[in-house]
């Protein structure tokens, strides 16, 4: 064995015969070395496992200590946040210039339309609950009649409005994509969201009359949105008019009027029921 210190060729001795340096490869007790090596590697594996487990425990501890941060890293939450940012930007733009924005929307904006209709339904139901809570004088209100019925009636009314617009485009054989129609119709409904939201806020500060006026304006916008959406497409220029556009629009508006009447009457009846319950 060659000495690693001076290069002298030695035998199998533990020390160099020339310089006396200890051999790094000397073996005194193979079984002892094997047991030491095994213990060392076992210790290293245990240390590595402890580090990995410690890191996992630390990560879980950080997640529990800061659940908001963990929630913010969730992919679905991030997607929802991005959709919310896009909708808010679109909402402001459409609120300032609803018709011009509607003329430039794409089928991809149909999602914004569905969000808008959902907001109108929820805010209308919330307004109904606020009214009922005030007239019941603290005796409580029915969630079904106070919230769910206005929510369902409003949602159905808006969907019927969308169906009317799309049905008119098909009736007069105009080339219109459903998502494109939904995107334009929902854009025109954005002022209604702002009106109902403001009506809720004013009602909470006891400006009741003004809040009722704003609710009326919000429902009026639903009428206007349907008619403007229909005339955005060339329904008047088609030669395949099985029913005159005038009568078709009259029928459409009568349907919408009836549905909105059902919404208002459900709220009014709930209010009357709440007042009667408070006196009995």
Residue pairs with C-beta under 8 A, 6 or more apart in sequence:
1 9
1 10
1 11
1 12
1 23
1 25
2 8
2 9
2 10
3 9
3 10
3 16
3 18
3 19
3 21
3 23
4 21
4 23
4 24
5 16
5 19
5 21
6 16
6 18
6 19
6 21
8 16
8 17
8 18
8 19
10 16
10 17
10 18
10 23
13 23
13 26
14 22
14 23
14 26
14 28
15 21
15 22
15 23
16 22
16 23
27 33
62 69
62 70
63 69
63 70
71 77
72 78
83 111
86 112
87 112
87 115
90 101
90 109
90 112
91 112
91 190
91 193
93 101
94 101
94 102
94 187
94 190
95 190
95 191
95 194
98 187
98 188
98 190
98 191
99 188
99 228
101 187
102 184
102 187
102 188
102 228
102 229
102 232
103 184
103 232
105 180
105 183
105 184
105 187
106 180
106 183
107 177
107 179
107 180
107 183
108 179
108 183
109 183
109 186
109 187
110 178
110 179
110 180
110 182
110 183
110 186
112 183
112 186
112 187
113 162
113 182
113 183
113 185
113 186
113 187
113 189
114 182
114 186
115 186
116 186
116 187
116 189
116 190
116 193
117 155
117 158
117 159
117 162
117 186
117 189
118 155
119 193
120 154
120 158
120 189
120 192
120 193
120 196
120 218
121 150
121 151
121 152
121 154
121 155
121 158
122 151
123 193
123 196
123 197
123 200
124 150
124 151
124 154
124 196
124 215
124 218
124 263
125 146
125 147
125 148
125 150
125 151
125 154
126 147
126 200
127 150
127 196
127 199
127 200
127 203
127 211
127 215
127 267
128 146
128 147
128 149
128 150
128 266
128 267
128 270
129 141
129 146
129 147
130 200
130 203
130 204
131 203
131 267
131 270
131 271
132 141
132 146
132 270
132 271
132 274
133 141
135 271
135 274
135 275
135 278
136 274
136 275
136 277
136 278
137 278
139 274
139 277
139 278
141 270
141 274
142 270
142 273
145 266
145 269
145 270
145 273
146 270
146 274
149 266
149 270
150 263
150 266
150 267
153 259
153 262
153 263
153 266
154 263
156 259
157 222
157 256
157 259
157 260
157 262
157 263
158 189
158 222
160 255
160 256
160 259
161 185
161 222
161 225
161 226
161 256
162 181
162 182
162 185
164 226
164 230
164 252
164 255
164 256
165 181
165 185
165 226
165 229
165 230
166 176
166 178
166 181
166 182
168 230
168 233
168 235
168 248
168 252
169 176
169 181
169 230
169 233
169 235
170 176
171 235
171 242
171 243
171 248
172 233
172 235
172 238
172 240
172 241
172 245
173 238
173 240
174 233
174 234
174 235
174 238
176 233
181 229
184 229
184 232
185 225
185 226
185 229
188 221
188 224
188 225
188 228
188 229
189 221
189 222
189 225
191 221
192 218
192 219
192 221
192 222
192 225
195 214
195 215
195 217
195 218
195 221
196 214
196 215
196 218
198 211
198 214
199 210
199 211
199 212
199 214
199 215
199 218
200 211
202 208
202 210
202 211
202 214
203 211
219 260
219 263
219 264
222 256
222 260
223 253
223 256
223 257
226 252
226 253
226 256
227 249
227 253
230 245
230 249
230 252
235 245
236 245
